Amino acid sequence: MNIIRITKEFNFEMAHALFGYDGPCKNIHGHSYQLSVTVKGKPIITQGNSKQGMIMDFTDLKSIVKPIVESLDHATILNGSSEHKNLSLNNSLFNKLVLVDYQPTCENMLIDIAIRIKKQLPDEIQLHHLKLRETPTSYAEWHVDDNL
């Protein structure tokens, strides 16, 4: 078998707050995130196919992930149950407020991103793993083998 993995990396800036958390991250604060998306599949062997030798064109992977990243870039993401959910009302500082139905931790964001990416991948391509770096020394990972 010739299963190959390819990875595309994305960077975005985002603020969040952890509702009900007992540490300083309960306050709105920001991070410079780095998302690594790894997919796997077999290289295309069909003669004459413009994608021959690729499992997936990096540009195609980018077109799947980029809208997800753009929805988070320079946004404030908050738990929809949070007391902060009305921040955007009459406040231009929070005009890109994203309310989610989960605590916006690095871990939960990965689950959300994995679900969104998997829905858009071609049938012959499998999401292998994601890594979301929140700081230079802290990250979370999602692996397909852990989620079968």
C-alpha positions in Angstrom: 0.0 0.0 0.0 1.1 3.5 -0.7 -0.7 5.6 1.8 0.7 9.1 2.0 0.0 12.0 4.4 0.1 15.6 3.5 -0.1 18.6 5.9 -1.1 22.2 5.3 -0.6 24.8 8.0 -2.7 27.9 8.7 -2.2 30.9 11.1 -4.9 33.0 12.7 -5.4 35.5 15.5 -8.3 35.0 17.8 -9.6 36.0 21.3 -11.6 33.9 23.6 -12.7 33.6 27.3 -13.4 30.4 29.3 -16.7 30.9 31.0 -16.7 29.6 34.6 -13.0 28.8 34.5 -11.2 29.4 37.8 -8.0 31.0 36.3 -7.0 34.0 34.4 -8.3 32.6 31.1 -11.8 33.4 32.3 -11.0 36.9 31.0 -11.1 37.7 27.3 -7.6 37.3 25.9 -6.0 36.4 22.6 -3.6 34.0 21.0 -1.7 33.6 17.7 -3.0 30.1 16.6 -1.3 27.7 14.2 -3.4 25.0 12.8 -1.8 22.0 11.1 -4.2 19.8 9.0 -3.0 16.4 7.9 -4.9 14.2 5.5 -4.0 10.8 4.1 -4.8 8.8 1.0 -3.3 7.1 -2.1 -1.6 9.1 -4.8 -3.6 9.4 -8.0 -2.0 7.0 -10.6 -4.3 7.7 -13.5 -2.3 8.7 -16.6 -3.2 12.1 -17.9 -4.8 13.2 -14.6 -3.5 16.7 -13.8 -3.3 15.6 -10.2 -1.3 12.4 -10.9 1.1 11.7 -8.1 -0.8 13.7 -5.6 -3.2 12.4 -2.9 -4.8 15.8 -3.0 -3.8 19.2 -4.3 -2.6 21.5 -1.5 -4.7 24.2 -3.1 -7.9 22.0 -2.7 -7.1 21.3 0.9 -6.6 25.1 1.5 -9.9 25.8 -0.1 -11.6 23.5 2.4 -9.8 24.8 5.5 -9.4 28.5 4.7 -13.1 29.5 5.2 -13.0 27.8 8.6 -9.9 29.7 9.6 -11.2 33.0 8.2 -14.4 32.6 10.3 -12.1 32.6 13.4 -9.4 35.0 12.4 -9.5 38.2 14.4 -12.8 37.1 16.0 -13.7 36.7 19.7 -15.1 33.3 20.3 -17.3 32.7 23.4 -19.5 30.0 24.9 -23.0 30.9 23.9 -24.1 30.3 27.5 -21.5 32.9 28.6 -22.5 36.1 30.4 -20.3 37.8 27.7 -22.6 36.8 24.8 -24.1 40.3 24.5 -20.8 42.1 24.0 -21.5 42.8 20.4 -24.6 44.7 21.1 -23.9 48.4 20.5 -20.1 47.8 20.7 -18.1 48.0 17.6 -15.1 46.4 19.3 -16.8 43.1 19.2 -18.3 43.1 15.7 -16.8 39.7 15.0 -18.2 37.7 17.9 -18.6 34.0 17.3 -20.8 32.2 19.8 -20.4 28.4 20.0 -22.3 25.8 22.0 -19.1 24.6 23.8 -16.4 26.0 26.0 -13.9 27.5 23.4 -10.8 25.6 24.6 -8.1 24.5 22.2 -9.4 20.9 22.6 -13.0 21.7 21.8 -12.1 23.9 18.9 -10.2 21.0 17.4 -13.3 18.8 17.6 -15.4 21.5 15.9 -12.7 22.0 13.2 -12.4 18.2 12.6 -16.1 17.8 12.1 -16.2 20.7 9.7 -13.2 19.5 7.6 -14.4 15.9 7.5 -17.7 17.0 5.9 -15.9 18.5 3.0 -13.1 16.0 2.2 -13.5 13.9 -0.9 -14.4 10.2 -0.2 -10.9 8.9 -1.0 -9.2 11.3 1.4 -9.3 10.8 5.2 -8.5 13.4 7.9 -5.6 11.9 9.8 -4.9 14.5 12.5 -5.0 18.1 13.5 -2.7 20.1 15.7 -3.8 23.5 17.1 -1.0 25.4 18.6 -2.3 28.1 21.0 1.0 29.4 22.2 4.6 28.6 21.2 4.7 25.9 24.0 1.1 24.7 24.2 -1.0 22.7 21.7 -3.7 20.1 21.4 -4.0 17.3 18.8 -6.9 15.4 17.3 -6.1 12.0 15.7 -8.5 9.9 13.7 -7.2 6.6 15.3 -8.4 8.0 18.7 -11.9 8.8 17.3 -12.9 5.6 15.5 
